Amino acid sequence: MLGGLAGLGVGLAGAGLPGWVLAKDGGARPDTAAFRLGLPGPDDDSDLSRRLLQGGKASDAALLADLKQRTFRFFWETAHPVTGLVPDRWPGHPRMCSVAGVGMALSAYICGREEGFITEAELRERVGRTLQTLTRLPQNDSAMEAAGYRGFFYHFIDMETGLRFAPGVELSSIDTGHLMMGVLHAQAYFEAQGDAQARELAALADALYRRVEWPWFERRVGLLCMGWVPDKGFAPFIDYHGYDEASFLYLLALGSPTHPGSDGLWQGYCSTYRSHWGEMLGQRHLSGASHFFHQYSQSWLDMRGLRDGFMRSVQREAPGLDYFVNSRRASLVQQRYAIYNRYGFKDYGATAWGLTACDGPGDMYGTDWSGRSRNYWAYRARGVGISETSDDGTLAPTAALASLPFAPEIVLPTLRHYHEAFGDQIYRRYGFLDSFNRSFRGGNRELGDGRYVPDWGWVASDYIAIDQGPILMMMANHERDGVWRWMRRSGPLRHGLLRAGFRGGWLDKAAQA
C-alpha cells in the first residue's frame, strides 16, 4: 500500500529534516543554528521588527507576512525528524507532544506550502512521515505501552516513542478531535491533487479518521465525554456541553462513515446554550468566556451563513446571527471589556485585549504596577463572558490575532500595537510568545513560568502549539479562505453538519452542485 510513499523517504530513521540534528544518545534536538526559511535566530529581530522597535512603520501586509513565516516555522522546525510529532510547547517541554498540536501542524504545513515556504515534495514528506507514525503507533488498553485506544489518542505522547507520556495523561476526545481535523484537512488537500502518491496520503488520512470509535465516548445520552484512563475508565471525567470549544468534536462524530455518533448528539450539546445566551457590553450573542471557544472550530470550519436549529431560533432576537457573526460579537466584547478595564490592569485598551487559555506568572498572591494586591494564575482558561469572567491581567496574543477573519478592523491595529509597544519583549523567533502581563510586579512565591522584566511585567517563556496554530490558520482564512476552502470539500464534515441540522451558505451550494 505504501509503495508510492517510498520516494519520500518516509519511515527512514534519520535526521535529514531541516532544523534538527542527531544527538549522541540516538535522539534528536532542534538545530537552532539552521535557519530553514532564511529568517533570524532565536534572539535576533528581523529588519522588519528592528524598524518597528526603532519607531519605523510597516504595512499591515508586511506585519502579517513576517508573523506567518515565524509561526509556520514553529511547526516546521520543532517537529521530530523521525516521528514527525510536534511539541506541546517550546522550548520548555521539548519531549512532550500534544496530539492537538499535531493536527494543527498538518494544517500549518499545507498553509506553508500555499505561501511558498516549502515545496510540494517537502510537504508530502513531512505529512507522510507524520501520518505513518500515527498509523503505526500501538492502540490498546495498556497503561503505558500505547499511543491510544479505539482510534482515540492520548492528550500527550512522547515525541520520540509516540507512547503515552505519563501515567496521569488521559485518552482525550477533544485533542483527538483537533488531530482529526488536521487529518481531514490533509485528506481533502491530497485528494484534490489526483496523482498516485497523493491518493496514498489521502488514504492514510482517511483510515486514521475511520478507526475512531466515537460512540464509545458517549457515556451519557447525547453527550461526548472528555476523557478516559486505563485504571479508572471514564469515571473521572465530565462531558462537553455547549457553548464551548467542542462543536467541531461533535461534528466529527456525526460525520463518521464507520462509527457515527447518535442522532441526538448535536441536540444534546446545544441543550445548555440558553445559559450562555444574552447581551453583554452591547452585543447579543452566545457567550463563551475563554476566546478559544470561538476560534478552534472556526480555524477549520467556514461557518459563514450556516445556521443550526438554535441559530434559526434566535433570528428575531439577533437578526443575521450565525456562528461566524457570533464570534465577531464575542471579539468585540473582548475588546470593549479591555477598553472599560474595570479592574485597572496596565495597558488594557482598544489595541491590547484578548483573554483565553494561556500561561501565566503562577498561582500566587502579589502586587501590580499600581501597588495593588492581586491573585495571579499559572496556565488557566482566562476569559470574559456572560456566565463567568476570569482575569489576572494576562493577555495572550492568540486571543486577538486568531480573531482576524471575525474583526480585522480591531485585530490589525492590535497586531501593530503589540509590535510597536511590546515587540522587544514578546516577539521572537517563532512570532509572539504565548502571553504577557504588564501589571505583574512580583508575588509571594517563585514564578511558575516565564520571566519577570523589572518595571515592565511578566512574559511567558514558551510558544504553545495550540495557540500558534489558530494564528497561522486564521491568517490564511482571512487572506484566501486558506483552510476553509479545503475543509468545505470534506465529505465527513459536510455530512456531520447536515446531521446536526445546519443549512445555508456554502453547505446549500454544495448540496446543489
C-alpha positions as CSV (number, residue, x, y, z in Angstrom):
1,M,0.0,0.0,0.0
2,L,2.8,2.4,0.9
3,G,5.0,1.8,-2.2
4,G,4.2,5.3,-3.6
5,L,5.5,6.9,-0.5
6,A,8.9,5.3,-0.6
7,G,10.3,8.1,-2.7
8,L,9.6,10.5,0.1
9,G,11.9,8.8,2.5
10,V,9.0,8.3,4.9
11,G,9.8,6.0,7.8
12,L,13.6,6.2,7.4
13,A,15.3,6.5,10.8
14,G,17.4,9.6,10.0
15,A,17.5,13.2,11.0
16,G,17.5,14.6,7.5
17,L,14.7,17.1,8.1
18,P,15.8,20.8,8.3
19,G,16.3,22.3,11.7
20,W,17.3,19.1,13.6
21,V,20.5,17.2,14.5
22,L,21.0,13.8,15.9
23,A,22.3,13.6,19.5
24,K,24.8,11.0,20.7
25,D,22.1,9.1,22.5
26,G,20.3,8.4,19.3
27,G,17.6,11.1,20.0
28,A,17.3,14.4,18.2
29,R,17.2,18.0,19.1
30,P,16.4,21.2,17.2
31,D,19.4,22.8,15.5
32,T,18.8,26.5,16.3
33,A,21.7,27.4,14.0
34,A,19.8,26.1,11.0
35,F,17.6,28.9,9.6
36,R,15.4,26.9,7.3
37,L,13.5,29.9,6.0
38,G,16.3,32.4,5.9
39,L,14.9,34.2,9.0
40,P,16.8,35.4,12.1
41,G,17.9,33.3,15.0
42,P,16.1,32.9,18.3
43,D,17.3,36.2,19.9
44,D,17.5,38.3,16.8
45,D,14.9,40.6,15.2
46,S,14.3,40.7,11.6
47,D,14.8,44.0,9.7
48,L,11.1,44.5,9.9
49,S,10.9,44.0,13.7
50,R,14.0,46.2,14.2
51,R,12.5,49.0,12.2
52,L,9.3,48.8,14.3
53,L,11.3,48.8,17.6
54,Q,13.1,51.9,16.3
55,G,9.8,53.7,15.7
56,G,9.5,52.8,12.0
57,K,6.4,51.8,10.2
58,A,5.5,48.8,8.1
59,S,2.3,47.9,6.2
60,D,-0.2,45.5,7.6
61,A,0.7,43.1,4.8
62,A,4.4,43.2,5.9
63,L,3.4,42.6,9.6
64,L,1.3,39.6,8.6
65,A,3.9,38.2,6.3
66,D,6.5,38.3,9.0
67,L,4.2,36.7,11.5
68,K,3.1,34.0,9.1
69,Q,6.7,32.9,8.4
70,R,7.6,32.8,12.1
71,T,4.5,31.0,13.2
72,F,4.8,28.4,10.4
73,R,8.4,27.9,11.3
74,F,7.4,26.9,14.9
75,F,5.8,23.7,13.5
76,W,8.3,23.1,10.7
77,E,11.4,23.4,12.8
78,T,10.3,21.8,16.1
79,A,8.8,18.6,14.6
80,H,10.7,15.5,15.4
81,P,12.7,14.4,12.4
82,V,11.8,10.7,12.7
83,T,8.3,10.6,14.0
84,G,7.1,14.0,12.7
85,L,5.4,14.7,16.0
86,V,5.4,18.3,17.4
87,P,6.0,19.5,20.9
88,D,3.1,20.8,23.0
89,R,5.3,23.8,23.9
90,W,8.7,25.1,23.0
91,P,11.4,25.4,24.5
92,G,10.0,24.5,27.9
93,H,9.0,20.9,27.3
94,P,10.5,19.6,24.0
95,R,9.9,15.9,24.7
96,M,6.1,16.1,25.2
97,C,3.9,16.1,22.1
98,S,0.4,17.4,22.1
99,V,-1.7,15.4,19.6
100,A,-3.9,18.5,19.2
101,G,-0.8,20.3,18.1
102,V,-0.1,17.6,15.5
103,G,-3.4,18.3,14.0
104,M,-2.7,22.0,13.8
105,A,0.8,21.2,12.4
106,L,-0.7,19.2,9.5
107,S,-2.8,22.3,8.6
108,A,0.1,24.6,9.1
109,Y,2.2,22.6,6.6
110,I,-0.5,23.0,4.0
111,C,-0.7,26.7,4.7
112,G,3.1,26.9,4.4
113,R,3.0,25.2,1.1
114,E,0.5,27.6,-0.3
115,E,2.6,30.5,1.0
116,G,5.6,29.1,-0.8
117,F,7.6,28.5,2.3
118,I,8.1,24.8,1.4
119,T,7.9,22.7,-1.8
120,E,5.2,20.2,-2.6
121,A,7.8,17.4,-2.1
122,E,8.7,18.7,1.3
123,L,5.1,18.9,2.2
124,R,4.4,15.3,1.2
125,E,7.5,14.0,3.0
126,R,6.5,15.7,6.3
127,V,2.8,14.9,6.1
128,G,3.6,11.3,5.0
129,R,6.0,10.9,7.9
130,T,3.5,12.2,10.4
131,L,0.6,10.1,9.1
132,Q,2.6,6.9,9.0
133,T,3.8,7.5,12.6
134,L,0.2,8.0,13.8
135,T,-1.0,4.9,11.8
136,R,1.8,2.6,13.2
137,L,1.6,3.6,16.9
138,P,0.1,0.9,19.1
139,Q,-3.6,1.2,20.1
140,N,-4.5,-0.9,23.1
141,D,-5.8,-0.6,26.7
142,S,-2.4,-1.0,28.4
143,A,-1.3,1.7,30.8
144,M,2.0,2.9,29.2
145,E,2.5,0.8,26.0
146,A,0.1,2.6,23.7
147,A,-0.4,5.9,22.0
148,G,-4.2,5.5,22.1
149,Y,-7.1,3.2,22.2
150,R,-10.1,2.6,19.9
151,G,-8.8,5.2,17.5
152,F,-8.5,7.9,20.1
153,F,-5.1,9.3,21.2
154,Y,-3.7,10.3,24.5
155,H,-3.6,14.0,25.1
156,F,0.2,14.0,25.4
157,I,2.5,11.4,23.9
158,D,6.3,11.1,23.8
159,M,7.9,12.9,20.9
160,E,10.3,10.0,20.2
161,T,8.4,6.9,21.1
162,G,4.9,8.1,20.4
163,L,3.6,6.4,23.6
164,R,1.5,7.8,26.4
165,F,3.7,10.5,28.0
166,A,2.9,9.9,31.7
167,P,0.5,7.9,33.9
168,G,-1.8,10.8,34.5
169,V,-2.4,11.6,30.9
170,E,-5.9,11.0,29.6
171,L,-7.2,9.5,26.4
172,S,-8.7,12.7,25.1
173,S,-11.7,13.2,22.9
174,I,-11.1,16.9,22.2
175,D,-7.4,16.5,21.4
176,T,-8.1,13.5,19.2
177,G,-10.7,15.8,17.5
178,H,-8.1,18.5,16.8
179,L,-5.8,15.8,15.4
180,M,-8.6,14.5,13.2
181,M,-9.4,18.0,11.8
182,G,-5.8,18.3,10.6
183,V,-6.0,14.8,9.2
184,L,-9.2,15.6,7.3
185,H,-7.5,18.8,6.0
186,A,-4.7,16.7,4.7
187,Q,-7.1,14.2,3.2
188,A,-9.0,17.0,1.3
189,Y,-5.8,18.6,0.1
190,F,-4.3,15.4,-1.3
191,E,-7.5,14.0,-2.8
192,A,-7.6,17.1,-4.9
193,Q,-4.1,16.5,-6.3
194,G,-5.0,13.4,-8.1
195,D,-1.7,11.6,-8.5
196,A,-1.0,8.1,-7.1
197,Q,1.3,9.4,-4.3
198,A,-1.3,12.0,-3.2
199,R,-4.0,9.3,-3.2
200,E,-2.0,7.2,-0.8
201,L,-1.5,10.1,1.5
202,A,-5.3,10.8,1.4
203,A,-5.9,7.1,2.1
204,L,-3.7,7.2,5.2
205,A,-5.6,10.2,6.5
206,D,-8.9,8.6,5.8
207,A,-8.0,5.4,7.6
208,L,-7.0,7.3,10.7
209,Y,-10.4,9.1,10.9
210,R,-12.4,5.9,10.1
211,R,-11.0,4.0,13.0
212,V,-12.1,6.4,15.8
213,E,-14.9,4.8,17.7
214,W,-16.9,7.9,18.6
215,P,-19.9,6.1,20.3
216,W,-17.6,4.7,22.9
217,F,-17.2,8.2,24.3
218,E,-21.0,8.7,24.5
219,R,-21.2,7.7,28.2
220,R,-24.4,9.7,28.7
221,V,-27.1,10.1,26.1
222,G,-26.4,12.9,23.6
223,L,-23.0,14.0,25.0
224,L,-19.4,13.2,24.5
225,C,-17.1,12.6,27.5
226,M,-13.9,14.4,27.9
227,G,-11.5,11.6,28.7
228,W,-10.7,8.0,29.7
229,V,-7.8,6.5,31.6
230,P,-6.9,2.8,31.8
231,D,-7.1,2.4,35.6
232,K,-10.4,4.3,36.2
233,G,-12.1,4.4,32.8
234,F,-14.4,7.4,32.2
235,A,-15.3,7.9,35.9
236,P,-13.0,11.0,36.5
237,F,-14.4,12.9,33.5
238,I,-17.4,15.1,32.7
239,D,-19.0,15.7,29.3
240,Y,-18.6,18.6,26.8
241,H,-21.6,20.9,26.9
242,G,-22.3,23.9,24.7
243,Y,-21.3,26.6,24.4
244,D,-17.6,25.8,24.4
245,E,-14.8,24.7,22.0
246,A,-16.2,21.2,21.3
247,S,-18.6,21.9,18.4
248,F,-16.1,20.5,15.9
249,L,-15.7,17.4,18.0
250,Y,-19.5,16.7,17.8
251,L,-19.5,17.3,14.1
252,L,-16.6,14.9,13.6
253,A,-18.5,12.2,15.5
254,L,-21.7,12.8,13.5
255,G,-19.9,12.7,10.2
256,S,-18.1,9.4,10.7
257,P,-18.8,6.8,8.0
258,T,-17.7,3.9,10.2
259,H,-18.5,4.8,13.9
260,P,-21.1,7.6,13.8
261,G,-22.4,9.3,16.8
262,S,-26.0,9.0,17.8
263,D,-28.8,11.1,16.1
264,G,-29.4,13.3,19.2
265,L,-25.7,14.2,19.7
266,W,-25.8,17.8,18.4
267,Q,-29.1,18.5,20.3
268,G,-27.5,17.2,23.5
269,Y,-24.6,19.5,23.0
270,C,-26.8,22.5,22.4
271,S,-29.1,21.8,25.3
272,T,-27.2,24.2,27.6
273,Y,-26.9,27.1,25.1
274,R,-29.6,29.2,26.8
275,S,-27.5,29.6,30.0
276,H,-24.8,31.3,27.8
277,W,-27.2,33.4,25.7
278,G,-27.8,37.1,26.2
279,E,-26.4,40.6,25.9
280,M,-23.0,41.7,27.2
281,L,-21.3,45.0,26.5
282,G,-23.8,45.8,23.8
283,Q,-23.5,42.5,22.0
284,R,-26.3,39.9,22.0
285,H,-24.6,36.6,21.4
286,L,-23.9,33.0,22.5
287,S,-21.2,33.7,25.0
288,G,-18.1,31.6,25.7
289,A,-15.8,33.3,28.2
290,S,-12.4,32.0,27.0
291,H,-11.9,33.2,23.4
292,F,-10.6,29.9,22.1
293,F,-14.2,28.7,22.4
294,H,-14.9,30.9,19.4
295,Q,-11.7,30.1,17.4
296,Y,-10.8,26.5,17.5
297,S,-13.7,25.1,15.5
298,Q,-13.7,28.0,13.0
299,S,-10.0,27.8,12.4
300,W,-11.0,24.8,10.2
301,L,-14.7,25.3,9.6
302,D,-16.2,28.1,7.5
303,M,-19.4,28.9,9.4
304,R,-20.4,32.0,7.5
305,G,-24.1,31.8,6.6
306,L,-24.6,28.3,8.2
307,R,-27.3,28.0,10.9
308,D,-28.4,25.1,13.0
309,G,-31.7,24.9,14.9
310,F,-30.6,27.2,17.7
311,M,-29.3,29.9,15.4
312,R,-32.5,29.8,13.4
313,S,-34.5,30.1,16.6
314,V,-32.8,33.4,17.7
315,Q,-33.2,35.3,14.4
316,R,-35.9,37.6,15.9
317,E,-33.7,38.4,18.8
318,A,-30.5,38.7,16.8
319,P,-31.2,39.1,13.0
320,G,-28.4,37.7,10.8
321,L,-26.7,35.9,13.6
322,D,-24.7,32.8,12.7
323,Y,-21.6,31.2,14.4
324,F,-19.2,33.4,12.4
325,V,-21.1,36.6,13.3
326,N,-21.4,35.3,16.9
327,S,-17.6,35.0,17.1
328,R,-17.3,38.5,15.7
329,R,-19.5,39.8,18.5
330,A,-17.5,37.9,21.1
331,S,-14.4,39.5,19.8
332,L,-16.0,42.9,20.1
333,V,-17.0,42.1,23.7
334,Q,-13.3,41.2,24.5
335,Q,-12.1,44.5,23.2
336,R,-14.8,46.5,24.9
337,Y,-14.0,44.7,28.2
338,A,-10.4,45.8,27.8
339,I,-11.4,49.4,27.0
340,Y,-13.6,49.7,30.1
341,N,-10.8,48.0,32.2
342,R,-12.9,48.0,35.4
343,Y,-10.1,46.2,37.3
344,G,-7.4,48.6,36.4
345,F,-4.9,46.4,34.6
346,K,-2.0,48.1,33.0
347,D,-2.2,48.9,29.3
348,Y,-5.6,47.3,28.6
349,G,-7.3,49.1,25.8
350,A,-8.6,49.1,22.3
351,T,-5.3,47.7,21.0
352,A,-4.4,45.4,23.9
353,W,-7.1,42.9,24.6
354,G,-7.8,39.2,24.5
355,L,-8.4,36.6,27.3
356,T,-8.1,32.9,26.6
357,A,-6.4,29.8,27.9
358,C,-2.7,30.6,28.3
359,D,0.4,30.6,30.5
360,G,0.6,33.0,33.4
361,P,3.1,34.0,36.2
362,G,2.0,31.2,38.5
363,D,-0.6,30.6,41.2
364,M,0.4,33.2,43.7
365,Y,-0.6,36.4,45.5
366,G,1.3,39.5,44.6
367,T,1.4,43.2,43.7
368,D,0.7,45.0,40.5
369,W,2.0,48.1,38.8
370,S,-0.1,50.4,41.0
371,G,0.8,48.7,44.2
372,R,-2.5,46.9,44.4
373,S,-2.6,43.3,45.7
374,R,-3.8,40.7,43.3
375,N,-4.2,37.0,42.7
376,Y,-2.2,35.6,39.7
377,W,-2.5,32.3,38.0
378,A,-0.4,29.8,36.1
379,Y,-1.8,28.2,32.9
380,R,-5.6,28.8,33.0
381,A,-8.6,29.4,30.8
382,R,-8.9,33.1,31.3
383,G,-11.9,34.8,29.7
384,V,-14.8,37.2,29.8
385,G,-18.4,36.1,29.3
386,I,-22.0,36.2,30.5
387,S,-21.6,33.3,32.9
388,E,-18.1,34.0,34.1
389,T,-15.1,36.3,33.9
390,S,-11.5,35.2,34.8
391,D,-8.8,37.8,34.5
392,D,-5.5,38.4,36.2
393,G,-4.1,40.9,33.7
394,T,-2.5,38.3,31.5
395,L,-3.1,38.8,27.7
396,A,-2.4,36.2,25.1
397,P,-1.7,37.4,21.5
398,T,-3.5,34.4,20.0
399,A,-6.8,35.6,21.5
400,A,-6.8,38.8,19.4
401,L,-4.7,37.6,16.4
402,A,-6.7,34.4,15.7
403,S,-9.8,36.6,15.5
404,L,-8.6,38.2,12.3
405,P,-11.3,37.0,10.0
406,F,-14.0,37.9,12.5
407,A,-13.0,41.5,13.1
408,P,-10.0,42.7,11.1
409,E,-10.7,46.3,11.9
410,I,-9.8,45.8,15.6
411,V,-7.2,42.9,15.1
412,L,-4.8,44.6,12.7
413,P,-4.3,47.7,14.9
414,T,-3.8,45.3,17.8
415,L,-1.1,43.4,15.9
416,R,0.6,46.7,15.1
417,H,0.4,47.8,18.7
418,Y,1.9,44.6,20.0
419,H,4.8,45.0,17.6
420,E,5.4,48.7,18.4
421,A,4.7,48.8,22.1
422,F,5.7,45.3,23.3
423,G,7.7,43.7,20.5
424,D,11.1,43.9,22.2
425,Q,9.8,41.6,24.9
426,I,7.2,39.3,23.3
427,Y,8.2,38.9,19.6
428,R,10.8,36.3,18.9
429,R,11.9,33.6,16.5
430,Y,8.5,31.9,16.3
431,G,6.4,35.0,16.5
432,F,4.6,36.0,19.7
433,L,5.5,34.3,22.9
434,D,2.4,32.8,24.5
435,S,1.3,35.5,26.9
436,F,2.4,38.5,28.9
437,N,1.2,40.6,31.9
438,R,2.1,44.2,32.1
439,S,0.6,44.6,35.6
440,F,2.6,42.0,37.4
441,R,5.3,43.3,39.8
442,G,6.1,40.2,41.9
443,G,4.5,37.6,44.1
444,N,4.8,35.6,47.2
445,R,6.5,32.7,45.5
446,E,8.7,31.9,42.6
447,L,7.4,32.2,39.1
448,G,5.8,29.1,37.8
449,D,6.7,30.0,34.2
450,G,8.3,32.8,32.2
451,R,10.4,35.7,33.4
452,Y,9.9,39.0,35.2
453,V,11.2,42.1,33.5
454,P,11.7,44.9,36.1
455,D,9.3,47.8,35.6
456,W,7.8,46.1,32.6
457,G,5.9,43.0,33.8
458,W,5.8,39.3,33.2
459,V,6.5,37.5,29.9
460,A,5.9,33.8,29.0
461,S,9.0,31.7,28.0
462,D,7.2,29.3,25.7
463,Y,5.3,29.1,22.4
464,I,2.3,26.7,22.7
465,A,1.3,24.7,19.7
466,I,-2.5,25.1,20.1
467,D,-2.1,28.8,20.4
468,Q,0.3,29.1,17.4
469,G,-1.9,27.0,15.1
470,P,-5.0,29.3,15.1
471,I,-2.9,32.4,14.4
472,L,-1.5,30.9,11.2
473,M,-4.7,29.2,10.1
474,M,-6.8,32.3,10.7
475,M,-4.4,34.5,8.8
476,A,-4.7,32.0,5.9
477,N,-8.5,32.1,6.2
478,H,-8.6,35.8,6.2
479,E,-6.5,36.3,3.2
480,R,-7.7,33.5,0.9
481,D,-10.1,31.1,2.7
482,G,-6.8,29.1,3.1
483,V,-8.0,26.3,5.4
484,W,-11.8,26.8,4.9
485,R,-11.8,26.1,1.2
486,W,-10.2,22.7,1.7
487,M,-12.5,21.8,4.6
488,R,-15.5,22.7,2.6
489,R,-14.5,19.7,0.3
490,S,-14.6,17.2,3.3
491,G,-17.4,14.8,2.9
492,P,-17.4,13.7,6.6
493,L,-17.7,17.3,7.8
494,R,-20.4,18.1,5.3
495,H,-22.3,15.0,6.5
496,G,-21.8,16.0,10.1
497,L,-23.1,19.5,9.6
498,L,-26.2,18.2,7.8
499,R,-26.9,15.6,10.5
500,A,-26.6,18.4,13.1
501,G,-29.3,20.3,11.2
502,F,-27.1,23.0,9.6
503,R,-28.4,24.8,6.5
504,G,-27.4,27.7,4.4
505,G,-24.2,29.3,3.0
506,W,-21.8,27.1,1.2
507,L,-23.4,23.9,2.6
508,D,-26.6,24.5,0.4
509,K,-24.4,25.4,-2.6
510,A,-22.5,22.1,-2.2
511,A,-25.8,20.2,-2.0
512,Q,-27.0,21.7,-5.2
513,A,-23.8,21.1,-7.1
